[in-house]
């Protein structure tokens, strides 16, 4: 951008503004560019994975919820909220697992419970990404929106 001429920068800025306006007018967005059609395997994973993912969310609700509350309380501006929440989440989950390990060491918790927490936590994260990828299931206009977004994107950003 530093080496770009002023008039080129202004043209690009104007094109970007037009691009965003057209996306908004067409009820489309950049996230629609990455949508995929769901196949039978995705439906099977969706149905079979719902219960383990829900268990993973529940097992990690306390540390991650605490991190969210502390981030809302301590973040002075929106720019820092994500970073603060990220760090607090890591610390909270680390402390949570230290507590679980100490409960296992004292004989209160069985060892498989900690392993189950780790596996279900990772699965919940995977399932969340999976859910986001196919979030527009069942909407008949989904493919039309994706194609419209691709068309608009290509019109503005296609390299020749």
DSSP file (Angstrom, degrees, kcal/mol; ACC not computed):
  #  RESIDUE AA STRUCTURE BP1 BP2  ACC     N-H-->O    O-->H-N    N-H-->O    O-->H-N    TCO  KAPPA ALPHA  PHI   PSI    X-CA   Y-CA   Z-CA
    1    1 A X    >         0   0    0      0, 0.0     3,-0.6     0, 0.0     8,-0.1   0.000 360.0 360.0 360.0 -31.7    0.0    0.0    0.0
    2    2 A X  T 3   +     0   0    0      1,-0.2     0, 0.0     0, 0.0     0, 0.0   0.870 360.0  44.7 -66.4 -34.9    2.9    2.4    0.7
    3    3 A X  T 3  S+     0   0    0      2,-0.1    -1,-0.2     0, 0.0     2,-0.2   0.526  93.0 106.2 -86.3  -4.9    4.2    2.0   -2.9
    4    4 A X  S <  S-     0   0    0     -3,-0.6     2,-0.1     1,-0.1     0, 0.0  -0.488  76.4-113.1 -77.8 142.3    0.7    2.4   -4.4
    5    5 A X     >  -     0   0    0     -2,-0.2     4,-2.2     1,-0.1     5,-0.2  -0.392  24.5-117.7 -71.0 153.5   -0.2    5.6   -6.1
    6    6 A X  H  > S+     0   0    0      1,-0.2     4,-2.4     2,-0.2     5,-0.2   0.895 112.8  49.6 -61.0 -44.3   -2.9    7.7   -4.5
    7    7 A X  H  > S+     0   0    0      1,-0.2     4,-2.1     2,-0.2    -1,-0.2   0.865 110.8  50.5 -68.5 -33.7   -5.4    7.5   -7.4
    8    8 A X  H  > S+     0   0    0      2,-0.2     4,-2.5     1,-0.2    -1,-0.2   0.907 110.8  49.8 -65.9 -41.8   -5.0    3.7   -7.5
    9    9 A X  H  X S+     0   0    0     -4,-2.2     4,-2.4     1,-0.2    -2,-0.2   0.921 111.1  48.5 -62.0 -44.4   -5.6    3.5   -3.8
   10   10 A X  H  X S+     0   0    0     -4,-2.4     4,-2.2     2,-0.2    -1,-0.2   0.875 110.7  51.4 -65.4 -37.4   -8.7    5.7   -4.1
   11   11 A X  H  X S+     0   0    0     -4,-2.1     4,-2.5     2,-0.2    -2,-0.2   0.931 111.9  46.6 -63.5 -45.5  -10.0    3.5   -7.0
   12   12 A X  H  X S+     0   0    0     -4,-2.5     4,-2.5     1,-0.2    -2,-0.2   0.894 111.2  52.0 -63.3 -39.9   -9.6    0.3   -5.0
   13   13 A X  H  X S+     0   0    0     -4,-2.4     4,-1.9     2,-0.2    -1,-0.2   0.902 111.2  47.2 -63.3 -41.0  -11.2    1.9   -2.0
   14   14 A X  H  X S+     0   0    0     -4,-2.2     4,-2.4     2,-0.2    -2,-0.2   0.897 111.6  50.5 -67.9 -40.9  -14.2    2.9   -4.1
   15   15 A X  H  X S+     0   0    0     -4,-2.5     4,-2.8     2,-0.2    -2,-0.2   0.896 109.5  51.2 -63.4 -40.2  -14.4   -0.6   -5.7
   16   16 A X  H  X S+     0   0    0     -4,-2.5     4,-2.5     2,-0.2    -1,-0.2   0.902 109.5  50.0 -63.6 -40.7  -14.3   -2.2   -2.2
   17   17 A X  H  X S+     0   0    0     -4,-1.9     4,-2.1     2,-0.2    -2,-0.2   0.922 112.9  46.5 -63.1 -44.0  -17.1    0.1   -1.0
   18   18 A X  H  X S+     0   0    0     -4,-2.4     4,-2.6     2,-0.2    -2,-0.2   0.898 111.2  53.1 -63.5 -40.5  -19.2   -0.8   -4.1
   19   19 A X  H  X S+     0   0    0     -4,-2.8     4,-2.4     1,-0.2    -2,-0.2   0.931 110.7  45.6 -60.3 -47.8  -18.4   -4.5   -3.6
   20   20 A X  H  X S+     0   0    0     -4,-2.5     4,-2.2     1,-0.2    -1,-0.2   0.887 112.8  51.3 -64.2 -38.8  -19.6   -4.4    0.0
   21   21 A X  H  X S+     0   0    0     -4,-2.1     4,-2.3    -5,-0.2    -2,-0.2   0.912 111.1  47.4 -64.8 -42.6  -22.7   -2.5   -1.0
   22   22 A X  H  X S+     0   0    0     -4,-2.6     4,-1.8     2,-0.2    -2,-0.2   0.886 110.8  51.7 -68.2 -38.6  -23.6   -5.0   -3.7
   23   23 A X  H  <>S+     0   0    0     -4,-2.4     5,-2.7     2,-0.2    -1,-0.2   0.923 111.8  47.1 -61.4 -43.4  -23.0   -7.9   -1.3
   24   24 A X  H ><5S+     0   0    0     -4,-2.2     3,-1.3     1,-0.2    -2,-0.2   0.909 111.3  51.0 -65.3 -41.8  -25.4   -6.4    1.2
   25   25 A X  H 3<5S+     0   0    0     -4,-2.3    -1,-0.2     1,-0.3    -2,-0.2   0.820 110.4  49.2 -66.0 -30.9  -28.0   -5.6   -1.4
   26   26 A X  T 3<5S-     0   0    0     -4,-1.8    -1,-0.3    -5,-0.1    -2,-0.2   0.331 111.6-118.8 -91.3   8.8  -27.9   -9.2   -2.7
   27   27 A X  T < 5S+     0   0    0     -3,-1.3     2,-0.2     1,-0.2    -3,-0.2   0.904  76.8 120.7  54.1  43.7  -28.3  -10.6    0.8
   28   28 A X      < -     0   0    0     -5,-2.7     2,-0.3    -6,-0.2    -1,-0.2  -0.700  39.5-177.1-126.2 176.7  -24.9  -12.3    0.3
   29   29 A X    >   -     0   0    0     -2,-0.2     3,-1.2   116,-0.2     4,-0.4  -0.982  44.2 -94.4-167.9 169.6  -21.6  -12.2    2.0
   30   30 A X  G >  S+     0   0    0     -2,-0.3     3,-1.5     1,-0.3     4,-0.4   0.823 117.7  64.1 -63.7 -30.8  -18.0  -13.5    1.9
   31   31 A X  G >  S+     0   0    0      1,-0.3     3,-0.8     2,-0.2    -1,-0.3   0.768  93.5  62.9 -65.5 -22.5  -18.9  -16.3    4.2
   32   32 A X  G X  S+     0   0    0     -3,-1.2     3,-0.8     1,-0.2    -1,-0.3   0.654  87.1  72.7 -76.5 -14.1  -21.3  -17.7    1.6
   33   33 A X  G <  S+     0   0    0     -3,-1.5    -1,-0.2    -4,-0.4    -2,-0.2   0.791  98.8  46.6 -67.3 -26.7  -18.3  -18.3   -0.8
   34   34 A X  G <  S+     0   0    0     -3,-0.8    -1,-0.2    -4,-0.4    -2,-0.2   0.369  81.3 125.8-100.4   4.4  -17.1  -21.2    1.3
   35   35 A X    <   -     0   0    0     -3,-0.8     2,-0.3    -4,-0.1    99,-0.1  -0.316  42.0-160.0 -65.8 147.2  -20.4  -23.0    1.8
   36   36 A X        -     0   0    0     97,-0.8     2,-0.3    -2,-0.0    -2,-0.1  -0.894  21.8-108.6-125.1 155.4  -20.5  -26.7    0.7
   37   37 A X        -     0   0    0     -2,-0.3     2,-0.4   100,-0.0   100,-0.0  -0.662  38.3-121.7 -80.1 139.5  -23.3  -29.0   -0.1
   38   38 A X        -     0   0    0     -2,-0.3     2,-0.2    96,-0.1    -1,-0.0  -0.666  27.4-163.6 -85.3 133.9  -23.9  -31.6    2.5
   39   39 A X     >  -     0   0    0     -2,-0.4     4,-1.7     1,-0.0     5,-0.1  -0.426  40.6 -88.2-102.4-176.3  -23.6  -35.3    1.5
   40   40 A X  H  > S+     0   0    0      1,-0.2     4,-2.1     2,-0.2     5,-0.1   0.867 125.6  55.6 -63.6 -37.5  -24.8  -38.4    3.4
   41   41 A X  H  > S+     0   0    0      1,-0.2     4,-2.6     2,-0.2    -1,-0.2   0.892 105.5  52.1 -63.7 -39.3  -21.5  -38.7    5.4
   42   42 A X  H  > S+     0   0    0      1,-0.2     4,-2.5     2,-0.2    -1,-0.2   0.890 109.2  49.8 -64.7 -38.5  -21.9  -35.1    6.7
   43   43 A X  H  X S+     0   0    0     -4,-1.7     4,-2.4     2,-0.2    -1,-0.2   0.895 110.8  49.8 -66.4 -38.6  -25.5  -35.9    7.8
   44   44 A X  H  X S+     0   0    0     -4,-2.1     4,-3.0     2,-0.2     5,-0.3   0.937 113.0  45.9 -64.4 -46.6  -24.3  -39.1    9.6
   45   45 A X  H  X S+     0   0    0     -4,-2.6     4,-2.2     1,-0.2    -2,-0.2   0.900 112.2  53.1 -62.1 -40.2  -21.5  -37.1   11.4
   46   46 A X  H  X S+     0   0    0     -4,-2.5     4,-0.6    -5,-0.2    -2,-0.2   0.929 115.5  38.4 -60.6 -46.4  -24.0  -34.4   12.3
   47   47 A X  H >< S+     0   0    0     -4,-2.4     3,-0.6     1,-0.2     4,-0.5   0.942 121.5  41.8 -73.1 -48.3  -26.4  -36.8   13.9
   48   48 A X  H 3X S+     0   0    0     -4,-3.0     4,-0.6     1,-0.2     3,-0.2   0.793 115.3  51.3 -71.2 -27.2  -24.0  -39.1   15.6
   49   49 A X  H 3X S+     0   0    0     -4,-2.2     4,-2.2    -5,-0.3     5,-0.2   0.562  86.3  85.1 -87.4  -8.0  -21.7  -36.3   16.7
   50   50 A X  H <X S+     0   0    0     -3,-0.6     4,-2.2    -4,-0.6    -1,-0.2   0.926  91.1  45.1 -61.7 -46.9  -24.4  -34.2   18.4
   51   51 A X  H  > S+     0   0    0     -4,-0.5     4,-2.3    -3,-0.2    -1,-0.2   0.940 115.2  44.6 -67.4 -48.7  -24.3  -36.0   21.7
   52   52 A X  H  X S+     0   0    0     -4,-0.6     4,-2.3     1,-0.2    -1,-0.2   0.893 114.6  50.7 -63.2 -36.2  -20.5  -36.2   22.2
   53   53 A X  H  X S+     0   0    0     -4,-2.2     4,-2.4     2,-0.2    -1,-0.2   0.914 109.9  49.6 -65.8 -41.4  -20.2  -32.6   21.1
   54   54 A X  H  X S+     0   0    0     -4,-2.2     4,-2.4    -5,-0.2    -2,-0.2   0.903 110.7  50.2 -63.5 -40.6  -22.9  -31.5   23.5
   55   55 A X  H  X S+     0   0    0     -4,-2.3     4,-2.5     2,-0.2    -2,-0.2   0.901 109.8  51.1 -63.6 -40.8  -21.1  -33.4   26.3
   56   56 A X  H  X S+     0   0    0     -4,-2.3     4,-1.3    64,-0.2    -2,-0.2   0.895 110.2  49.3 -63.2 -40.4  -17.8  -31.7   25.4
   57   57 A X  H  < S+     0   0    0     -4,-2.4     4,-0.4     1,-0.2     3,-0.3   0.927 112.2  48.2 -63.5 -44.3  -19.5  -28.3   25.6
   58   58 A X  H >< S+     0   0    0     -4,-2.4     3,-0.9     1,-0.2     4,-0.5   0.903 109.1  52.6 -64.2 -41.1  -21.0  -29.1   28.9
   59   59 A X  H 3< S+     0   0    0     -4,-2.5     4,-0.3     1,-0.2    -1,-0.2   0.791 118.5  36.7 -65.7 -26.8  -17.7  -30.4   30.4
   60   60 A X  T 3X S+     0   0    0     -4,-1.3     4,-1.8    -3,-0.3     5,-0.3   0.274  89.3  97.2-108.8   9.8  -15.9  -27.2   29.3
   61   61 A X  H <> S+     0   0    0     -3,-0.9     4,-2.5    -4,-0.4     5,-0.3   0.901  80.4  54.0 -65.3 -41.6  -18.7  -24.7   30.0
   62   62 A X  H  > S+     0   0    0     -4,-0.5     4,-2.3     2,-0.2     5,-0.2   0.960 113.8  36.7 -63.7 -54.5  -17.4  -23.7   33.4
   63   63 A X  H  > S+     0   0    0     -4,-0.3     4,-2.0     1,-0.2    -1,-0.2   0.918 122.8  43.8 -67.8 -39.0  -13.9  -22.7   32.5
   64   64 A X  H  X S+     0   0    0     -4,-1.8     4,-2.0     2,-0.2    -1,-0.2   0.864 114.3  50.0 -74.0 -34.2  -14.8  -21.2   29.2
   65   65 A X  H  X S+     0   0    0     -4,-2.5     4,-2.4    -5,-0.3    -2,-0.2   0.898 110.6  50.2 -67.1 -40.3  -17.8  -19.4   30.6
   66   66 A X  H  X S+     0   0    0     -4,-2.3     4,-2.5    -5,-0.3     5,-0.2   0.907 109.9  50.8 -62.7 -41.8  -15.7  -18.0   33.4
   67   67 A X  H  X S+     0   0    0     -4,-2.0     4,-2.3     1,-0.2    -2,-0.2   0.894 109.9  50.6 -62.8 -39.8  -13.2  -16.8   30.9
   68   68 A X  H  X S+     0   0    0     -4,-2.0     4,-2.4     2,-0.2    -2,-0.2   0.928 111.2  47.5 -64.1 -45.3  -16.0  -15.1   28.9
   69   69 A X  H  X S+     0   0    0     -4,-2.4     4,-1.9     1,-0.2    -2,-0.2   0.919 113.7  47.3 -63.0 -43.5  -17.3  -13.3   32.0
   70   70 A X  H  X S+     0   0    0     -4,-2.5     4,-2.6     1,-0.2     5,-0.2   0.874 111.2  51.7 -66.1 -36.3  -13.9  -12.1   33.1
   71   71 A X  H  X S+     0   0    0     -4,-2.3     4,-2.3     2,-0.2    -2,-0.2   0.911 109.4  49.5 -66.7 -41.1  -13.1  -10.9   29.5
   72   72 A X  H  < S+     0   0    0     -4,-2.4    -1,-0.2     1,-0.2    -2,-0.2   0.879 115.6  44.7 -63.2 -36.4  -16.4   -8.9   29.4
   73   73 A X  H  < S+     0   0    0     -4,-1.9    -2,-0.2    -5,-0.2    -1,-0.2   0.882 122.2  34.5 -74.8 -38.5  -15.5   -7.4   32.8
   74   74 A X  H  < S+     0   0    0     -4,-2.6     2,-0.5    -5,-0.1    -2,-0.2   0.645  87.7 101.6 -97.1 -16.7  -11.9   -6.6   32.1
   75   75 A X     <  -     0   0    0     -4,-2.3     3,-0.1    -5,-0.2     6,-0.1  -0.579  48.1-170.4 -74.6 119.3  -11.8   -5.7   28.4
   76   76 A X  S    S+     0   0    0     -2,-0.5     2,-0.3     1,-0.1    -1,-0.2   0.748  70.4  14.8 -82.1 -24.1  -11.7   -1.9   28.2
   77   77 A X  S >> S-     0   0    0      1,-0.1     3,-1.0     0, 0.0     4,-0.8  -0.962  79.3-108.3-146.0 163.8  -12.3   -1.8   24.4
   78   78 A X  H 3> S+     0   0    0     -2,-0.3     4,-0.7     1,-0.2     3,-0.5   0.814 112.3  65.4 -61.9 -31.2  -13.6   -4.1   21.7
   79   79 A X  H 34 S+     0   0    0      1,-0.2     4,-0.4     2,-0.1    -1,-0.2   0.819 107.9  39.2 -63.0 -30.4  -10.1   -4.4   20.2
   80   80 A X  H <> S+     0   0    0     -3,-1.0     4,-2.7     1,-0.1     5,-0.3   0.578  92.6  87.1 -96.2 -11.0   -8.8   -6.2   23.3
   81   81 A X  H  X S+     0   0    0     -4,-0.8     4,-2.8    -3,-0.5     5,-0.2   0.921  89.8  46.6 -58.8 -49.0  -11.8   -8.4   24.0
   82   82 A X  H  X S+     0   0    0     -4,-0.7     4,-2.3     1,-0.2    -1,-0.2   0.903 114.9  46.3 -61.8 -42.6  -10.8  -11.3   21.8
   83   83 A X  H  > S+     0   0    0     -4,-0.4     4,-2.4     2,-0.2     5,-0.2   0.923 114.3  47.2 -66.6 -44.1   -7.2  -11.4   23.0
   84   84 A X  H  X S+     0   0    0     -4,-2.7     4,-2.7     1,-0.2     5,-0.2   0.920 113.5  48.3 -63.8 -43.3   -8.2  -11.2   26.6
   85   85 A X  H  X S+     0   0    0     -4,-2.8     4,-2.4    -5,-0.3    -1,-0.2   0.903 110.6  52.0 -64.3 -40.6  -10.8  -13.9   26.2
   86   86 A X  H  X S+     0   0    0     -4,-2.3     4,-2.1    -5,-0.2    -2,-0.2   0.947 113.5  42.4 -60.3 -50.2   -8.3  -16.1   24.4
   87   87 A X  H  X S+     0   0    0     -4,-2.4     4,-2.4     1,-0.2     5,-0.2   0.924 115.3  49.4 -65.2 -45.1   -5.7  -15.9   27.1
   88   88 A X  H  X S+     0   0    0     -4,-2.7     4,-2.9    -5,-0.2    -1,-0.2   0.868 109.4  53.3 -63.4 -35.4   -8.2  -16.2   29.9
   89   89 A X  H  X S+     0   0    0     -4,-2.4     4,-2.5    -5,-0.2     5,-0.2   0.920 109.5  47.8 -64.5 -43.5   -9.7  -19.3   28.2
   90   90 A X  H  X S+     0   0    0     -4,-2.1     4,-2.1     2,-0.2    -2,-0.2   0.938 115.5  44.5 -62.3 -46.5   -6.3  -21.0   28.0
   91   91 A X  H  X S+     0   0    0     -4,-2.4     4,-2.6     2,-0.2     5,-0.2   0.921 113.9  50.0 -64.3 -44.5   -5.5  -20.2   31.6
   92   92 A X  H  X S+     0   0    0     -4,-2.9     4,-2.4     1,-0.2    -2,-0.2   0.909 112.6  45.7 -64.0 -42.8   -9.0  -21.3   32.8
   93   93 A X  H  X S+     0   0    0     -4,-2.5     4,-2.5     2,-0.2    -1,-0.2   0.885 111.9  52.8 -68.3 -37.0   -8.9  -24.6   31.0
   94   94 A X  H  X S+     0   0    0     -4,-2.1     4,-2.1    -5,-0.2    -2,-0.2   0.939 112.4  44.1 -61.5 -47.3   -5.3  -25.2   32.2
   95   95 A X  H  X S+     0   0    0     -4,-2.6     4,-2.4     2,-0.2    -2,-0.2   0.898 111.3  55.5 -63.7 -40.3   -6.5  -24.6   35.8
   96   96 A X  H  X S+     0   0    0     -4,-2.4     4,-2.3     1,-0.2    -2,-0.2   0.917 109.9  45.0 -58.1 -45.8   -9.5  -26.8   35.2
   97   97 A X  H  X S+     0   0    0     -4,-2.5     4,-2.6     2,-0.2    -1,-0.2   0.846 109.6  55.2 -70.9 -32.6   -7.4  -29.7   34.1
   98   98 A X  H  X S+     0   0    0     -4,-2.1     4,-2.4     2,-0.2    -2,-0.2   0.914 109.4  48.0 -62.6 -41.2   -5.0  -29.2   37.0
   99   99 A X  H  X S+     0   0    0     -4,-2.4     4,-2.4     2,-0.2    -2,-0.2   0.925 112.0  49.2 -64.1 -44.4   -8.0  -29.5   39.3
  100  100 A X  H  X S+     0   0    0     -4,-2.3     4,-2.0     1,-0.2    -2,-0.2   0.910 111.8  48.8 -61.8 -41.6   -9.2  -32.6   37.5
  101  101 A X  H  X S+     0   0    0     -4,-2.6     4,-2.6     2,-0.2    -1,-0.2   0.896 111.1  49.7 -65.7 -39.7   -5.7  -34.2   37.7
  102  102 A X  H  X S+     0   0    0     -4,-2.4     4,-1.7     2,-0.2    -1,-0.2   0.878 110.1  50.8 -67.6 -35.8   -5.5  -33.4   41.4
  103  103 A X  H  <>S+     0   0    0     -4,-2.4     5,-2.1     2,-0.2     6,-1.4   0.861 111.8  48.2 -67.1 -34.4   -8.9  -34.9   42.0
  104  104 A X  H ><5S+     0   0    0     -4,-2.0     3,-1.1     4,-0.2    -2,-0.2   0.903 108.8  53.4 -68.6 -41.5   -7.7  -38.0   40.1
  105  105 A X  H 3<5S+     0   0    0     -4,-2.6    -2,-0.2     1,-0.3    -1,-0.2   0.829 108.8  49.4 -64.6 -31.9   -4.5  -38.1   42.2
  106  106 A X  T 3<5S-     0   0    0     -4,-1.7    -1,-0.3    -5,-0.1    -2,-0.2   0.505 118.7-112.5 -85.2  -3.5   -6.5  -38.1   45.4
  107  107 A X  T < 5S+     0   0    0     -3,-1.1    -3,-0.2    -4,-0.3    -2,-0.1   0.545  87.6 113.6  88.8   6.7   -8.7  -40.9   44.1
  108  108 A X  S   <S+     0   0    0     -5,-2.1     2,-0.4    -6,-0.2    -4,-0.2   0.889  76.5  39.9 -78.2 -39.9  -11.9  -38.9   43.8
  109  109 A X  S    S-     0   0    0     -6,-1.4    -2,-0.2    -9,-0.2     2,-0.1  -0.861  86.7-118.0-110.1 143.3  -12.1  -39.0   40.0
  110  110 A X    >>  -     0   0    0     -2,-0.4     3,-1.1     1,-0.1     4,-0.6  -0.497  26.5-120.3 -73.7 152.2  -11.4  -42.0   37.8
  111  111 A X  H >> S+     0   0    0      1,-0.3     4,-1.4     2,-0.2     3,-0.6   0.814 108.5  63.0 -63.7 -32.7   -8.5  -41.6   35.4
  112  112 A X  H 3> S+     0   0    0      1,-0.2     4,-2.6     2,-0.2    -1,-0.3   0.764  91.4  67.5 -66.9 -22.0  -10.6  -42.2   32.3
  113  113 A X  H <> S+     0   0    0     -3,-1.1     4,-2.3     2,-0.2    -1,-0.2   0.895  99.9  48.3 -64.6 -39.3  -12.8  -39.1   33.1
  114  114 A X  H <X S+     0   0    0     -3,-0.6     4,-2.2    -4,-0.6    -1,-0.2   0.925 112.9  47.7 -66.2 -44.3   -9.8  -36.8   32.4
  115  115 A X  H  X S+     0   0    0     -4,-1.4     4,-2.5     1,-0.2    -2,-0.2   0.897 111.3  51.5 -62.2 -40.0   -9.1  -38.5   29.1
  116  116 A X  H  X S+     0   0    0     -4,-2.6     4,-2.8     1,-0.2     5,-0.3   0.890 107.6  52.8 -63.4 -40.5  -12.8  -38.3   28.3
  117  117 A X  H  X S+     0   0    0     -4,-2.3     4,-2.1     2,-0.2    -2,-0.2   0.920 111.2  46.4 -60.7 -44.5  -12.8  -34.6   29.0
  118  118 A X  H  X S+     0   0    0     -4,-2.2     4,-2.3     2,-0.2     5,-0.2   0.947 115.5  44.7 -64.4 -49.1   -9.9  -34.0   26.7
  119  119 A X  H  X S+     0   0    0     -4,-2.5     4,-2.4     1,-0.2    -2,-0.2   0.930 116.0  45.7 -63.8 -46.2  -11.3  -36.1   23.8
  120  120 A X  H  X S+     0   0    0     -4,-2.8     4,-2.4     2,-0.2   -64,-0.2   0.846 110.9  54.3 -67.9 -32.3  -14.8  -34.7   24.1
  121  121 A X  H  X S+     0   0    0     -4,-2.1     4,-1.8    -5,-0.3    -2,-0.2   0.932 111.0  44.5 -64.9 -45.6  -13.4  -31.1   24.3
  122  122 A X  H  X S+     0   0    0     -4,-2.3     4,-2.4     1,-0.2    -2,-0.2   0.900 113.6  51.2 -63.8 -40.2  -11.5  -31.6   21.1
  123  123 A X  H  X S+     0   0    0     -4,-2.4     4,-3.1     1,-0.2    -2,-0.2   0.896 106.6  53.8 -65.7 -38.8  -14.5  -33.2   19.5
  124  124 A X  H  X S+     0   0    0     -4,-2.4     4,-2.1     2,-0.2    -1,-0.2   0.898 109.9  48.3 -61.6 -39.1  -16.7  -30.3   20.5
  125  125 A X  H  X S+     0   0    0     -4,-1.8     4,-1.9     2,-0.2    -2,-0.2   0.921 113.1  47.2 -66.4 -43.5  -14.3  -27.9   18.9
  126  126 A X  H  X S+     0   0    0     -4,-2.4     4,-2.5     1,-0.2    -2,-0.2   0.921 112.0  50.8 -61.2 -44.2  -14.2  -30.0   15.7
  127  127 A X  H  X S+     0   0    0     -4,-3.1     4,-3.0     1,-0.2    -1,-0.2   0.862 105.9  55.5 -64.8 -36.6  -18.0  -30.3   15.7
  128  128 A X  H  X S+     0   0    0     -4,-2.1     4,-2.3     2,-0.2    -1,-0.2   0.932 110.3  45.2 -61.5 -45.5  -18.3  -26.5   16.1
  129  129 A X  H  X S+     0   0    0     -4,-1.9     4,-1.9     2,-0.2    -2,-0.2   0.911 113.5  50.6 -62.4 -42.3  -16.2  -26.0   12.9
  130  130 A X  H  X S+     0   0    0     -4,-2.5     4,-1.3     1,-0.2    -2,-0.2   0.916 110.2  49.7 -60.4 -45.0  -18.2  -28.7   11.2
  131  131 A X  H  < S+     0   0    0     -4,-3.0     3,-0.3     1,-0.2    -2,-0.2   0.905 109.6  51.0 -62.2 -43.7  -21.4  -27.0   12.1
  132  132 A X  H >< S+     0   0    0     -4,-2.3     3,-1.0     1,-0.2    -1,-0.2   0.855 106.4  55.7 -63.4 -35.1  -20.2  -23.6   10.9
  133  133 A X  H 3< S+     0   0    0     -4,-1.9   -97,-0.8     1,-0.3    -1,-0.2   0.839 120.3  29.5 -66.9 -33.1  -19.2  -25.2    7.5
  134  134 A X  T >< S+     0   0    0     -4,-1.3     3,-1.3    -3,-0.3    -1,-0.3  -0.096  80.2 127.0-117.0  33.0  -22.7  -26.5    7.0
  135  135 A X  T <   +     0   0    0     -3,-1.0    -1,-0.1     1,-0.3    -2,-0.1   0.720  68.3  58.9 -68.1 -20.7  -24.7  -23.9    8.9
  136  136 A X  T >  S+     0   0    0     -3,-0.2     3,-1.5    -4,-0.2    -1,-0.3   0.055  73.6 147.0 -99.1  27.0  -27.0  -23.1    5.9
  137  137 A X  T <   +     0   0    0     -3,-1.3     3,-0.1     1,-0.2  -100,-0.0  -0.288  65.1  19.2 -58.3 144.2  -28.4  -26.7    5.5
  138  138 A X  T 3  S+     0   0    0      1,-0.2     2,-0.7     2,-0.1    -1,-0.2   0.426  87.9 121.6  80.5  -1.9  -31.9  -26.9    4.4
  139  139 A X    X   -     0   0    0     -3,-1.5     3,-1.8     1,-0.2     4,-0.3  -0.853  50.6-156.5 -97.4 115.8  -32.1  -23.4    2.9
  140  140 A X  T 3  S+     0   0    0     -2,-0.7     4,-0.4     1,-0.3     3,-0.4   0.773  91.0  54.7 -64.9 -25.4  -33.0  -23.7   -0.8
  141  141 A X  T 3> S+     0   0    0      1,-0.2     4,-2.5     2,-0.1    -1,-0.3   0.438  80.8  96.5 -87.1   2.6  -31.6  -20.3   -1.7
  142  142 A X  H <> S+     0   0    0     -3,-1.8     4,-2.3     1,-0.2    -1,-0.2   0.925  85.3  44.2 -58.1 -48.9  -28.2  -21.2   -0.2
  143  143 A X  H  > S+     0   0    0     -3,-0.4     4,-2.6    -4,-0.3    -1,-0.2   0.886 112.8  52.1 -66.9 -38.1  -26.6  -22.3   -3.4
  144  144 A X  H  > S+     0   0    0     -4,-0.4     4,-2.3     2,-0.2    -1,-0.2   0.900 110.4  49.0 -63.6 -39.9  -28.0  -19.3   -5.3
  145  145 A X  H  X S+     0   0    0     -4,-2.5     4,-2.5     2,-0.2    -2,-0.2   0.911 111.2  49.6 -64.9 -41.9  -26.6  -17.0   -2.6
  146  146 A X  H  X S+     0   0    0     -4,-2.3     4,-2.4     1,-0.2    -2,-0.2   0.930 112.0  47.4 -63.4 -44.9  -23.2  -18.7   -2.9
  147  147 A X  H  X S+     0   0    0     -4,-2.6     4,-2.5     1,-0.2    -1,-0.2   0.886 111.6  50.8 -64.4 -38.7  -23.2  -18.4   -6.7
  148  148 A X  H  X S+     0   0    0     -4,-2.3     4,-2.6     2,-0.2    -1,-0.2   0.917 110.6  49.1 -64.3 -42.7  -24.2  -14.7   -6.4
  149  149 A X  H  X S+     0   0    0     -4,-2.5     4,-2.6     2,-0.2    -2,-0.2   0.896 111.5  49.5 -63.6 -40.0  -21.4  -14.0   -4.0
  150  150 A X  H  X S+     0   0    0     -4,-2.4     4,-2.8     2,-0.2     5,-0.2   0.916 111.0  50.1 -64.1 -42.9  -18.9  -15.8   -6.2
  151  151 A X  H  X S+     0   0    0     -4,-2.5     4,-2.1     2,-0.2    -2,-0.2   0.932 113.1  45.0 -61.5 -46.5  -20.1  -13.8   -9.2
  152  152 A X  H  X S+     0   0    0     -4,-2.6     4,-1.6     2,-0.2     5,-0.2   0.921 113.3  51.1 -64.0 -43.6  -19.8  -10.5   -7.3
  153  153 A X  H  X S+     0   0    0     -4,-2.6     4,-3.0     1,-0.2     5,-0.2   0.933 111.3  47.2 -59.6 -47.1  -16.4  -11.5   -6.0
  154  154 A X  H  X S+     0   0    0     -4,-2.8     4,-1.8     1,-0.2    -1,-0.2   0.875 107.4  57.0 -64.3 -36.9  -15.1  -12.4   -9.4
  155  155 A X  H  < S+     0   0    0     -4,-2.1    -1,-0.2    -5,-0.2    -2,-0.2   0.874 119.6  29.7 -62.6 -36.4  -16.4   -9.1  -11.0
  156  156 A X  H  < S+     0   0    0     -4,-1.6    -2,-0.2    -3,-0.2    -1,-0.2   0.815 133.1  27.0 -93.0 -32.8  -14.4   -7.0   -8.5
  157  157 A X  H  < S+     0   0    0     -4,-3.0     2,-0.3    -5,-0.2    -3,-0.2   0.335  78.4 126.3-120.5   7.6  -11.4   -9.1   -7.7
  158  158 A X     <  -     0   0    0     -4,-1.8     2,-0.3    -5,-0.2    -4,-0.0  -0.510  53.5-137.7 -68.3 128.9  -10.8  -11.4  -10.7
  159  159 A X              0   0    0     -2,-0.3    -2,-0.1     1,-0.1    -1,-0.1  -0.686 360.0 360.0 -88.3 143.5   -7.2  -11.0  -11.9
  160  160 A X              0   0    0     -2,-0.3    -1,-0.1     0, 0.0    -2,-0.0   0.385 360.0 360.0-108.7 360.0   -6.7  -10.7  -15.7
